[in-house]
Amino acid sequence: MTFVLQPAYGRDYKSKGAAVADFLEGKDFIHASRDFTGGGTYINRPLIPAGAWVQIRYAANRKVFAFRCGQEPAPLRAVS
């Protein structure tokens, strides 16, 4: 199963690194998967099974990136 996620509570991300950082922190996203009939329910990292495909939409839902849960790309890190 693929989990299509959109930022919840009015959040938006300019980069995939920022979205991954919030995903790894366990922040809520809107579960917007086509094959999911609950439509618009909230979901976070602990509720997604390891190995499942995850797609996170960002940049006002114009961009998307995918990864397997448990194999997330590196989150955005502050540069000093």
Secondary structure, DSSP 8 states (H G I E B T S, - for coil): -EEEEEESTT---SSHHHHHHHHHHT--EEE--TT-SS-SEEE-GGGS-TT-EEEEEETTTTEEEEEETTS---------
